[in-house]
Amino acid sequence: MRVTKHEHAALFIEDAGKALIVDPGSFTNPFTELQDVIAVVITHEHPDHWTPEHLDRILKGTGGVPIYAPEGVAKAAAGYDITVVRPGDTVRLEPFTLEFFGGKHEVIHSSIPIVDNVGVLVNGEFYYPGDSYAVPRGHAVELLAAPIGAPWLKIGDAIDFVLAVAPRRAFGTHDMTLSVIGRTMGAARLTWAVEQGGGEYLPLEPGESADL
């Protein structure tokens, strides 16, 4: 399996000639390689994780693929055929097995409503929490996409999240709101965290990949 980081929180996951797109949002350049895409996963309804323009382009380029997302996305994207997933659900979409965790977005501020959010574990190896610190309990994570910058994120909490997951490897995501200096500082903190469990931090840039 190959995981390619795209801008901000978007991911492209490939295995056995098939692919998934995860969180194609407003800070992400359009995906151009669509011939092998068999599904889209959206972790929550905020526009930096999905836009109608991205979905329309993907659906047109693929001839139509299923979209998996929590109930909040189904309501926000009412014009689309969304398959609702919840924490504890498992979806098998050969060659992928998707397991969902969490349930809620991290708190931004008491004045801002908390929305649905699911983390997704792919093939028992790669985990991406969306905008949350939900830990996939009982799973040995080989590769983690760890949020590195957000209105809801405090770097100490991000460090604790990586320590709790204890992945073999990790890379930073949710980072387009940060300056180069901010991304470098956050990456240094997460590098320390993943190394505490004997793991390795991968300084992936958009377009770069990690293989499992």
Stockholm file with secondary structure:
# STOCKHOLM 1.0

chainA/1-212         MRVTKHEHAALFIEDAGKALIVDPGSFTNPFTELQDVIAVVITHEHPDHWTPEHLDRILKGTGGVPIYAPEGVAKAAAGYDITVVRPGDTVRLEPFTLEFFGGKHEVIHSSIPIVDNVGVLVNGEFYYPGDSYAVPRGHAVELLAAPIGAPWLKIGDAIDFVLAVAPRRAFGTHDMTLSVIGRTMGAARLTWAVEQGGGEYLPLEPGESADL
#=GR chainA/1-212 SS CEEEECSTTCEEEEETTEEEEECCCTTSCCCCCCTTEEEEECCCSSTTTCCHHHHHHHHHHHTCCCEEECHHHHHHTTTSCEEECCTTCEEEETTEEEEEEEEECCCCCTTSCCCEEEEEEETTTEEECSSSCCCCTTCCCSEEEEECCCTTCCHHHHHHHHHHHCCSEEEEESCTTSCHHHHHHHHHHHHHHHHHTTCEECCCCTTCEEEC
#=GC SS_cons         CEEEECSTTCEEEEETTEEEEECCCTTSCCCCCCTTEEEEECCCSSTTTCCHHHHHHHHHHHTCCCEEECHHHHHHTTTSCEEECCTTCEEEETTEEEEEEEEECCCCCTTSCCCEEEEEEETTTEEECSSSCCCCTTCCCSEEEEECCCTTCCHHHHHHHHHHHCCSEEEEESCTTSCHHHHHHHHHHHHHHHHHTTCEECCCCTTCEEEC
//
